[in-house]
Amino acid sequence: MNKKKIFTGGLVFSTNPDAFKEELEEEQVTLPPEKQLLKVSLDSKQRAGKVVTLITGFVGVQSDLEILGKLLKTKCGTGGSAKDAEIIIQGDYKAKVVQLLQQLHYKVKM
C-alpha cells in the first residue's frame, strides 16, 4: 500500500525573518490606568514647525489606544492620531492633557 501525504497548508519555509512572528507573538493585554506611566511632551520635529502634544508609553491593545486618543482629541477640540503606542494631539495642549489623564487615574510624567 502506498500512502500519500496530503499538504494541509501553512508556511513551511520563508527567507523573510518576520514570516513566523505572528505565531510567536502573544496577545497583548491593556494594563489598568494605575499601572501605566504615560509621558507627555511637546514635539515639532518633522512636522513643518507645527507643535503637537505627544503622549507615549501606552501599554495595551491598539483599540484601547484609539479610544483614549479619541477621548483626548474630543476634550481638546482638535485633531490628531493614535498609532504605534503613541497619541498625537495637534497643538500645544500639554497642561490640559496632563490634567485629563490624571482625572482618568493614569500616572503622568512631563
Secondary structure by P-SEA (a helix, b strand, c coil): cbbbbbbcccccccccccccccccccbbbbcccccbbbbbbbbccccccbbbbbbccccccaaaaaaaaaaaaaaacccccccccbbbbcccaaaaaaaaaaaacccccc
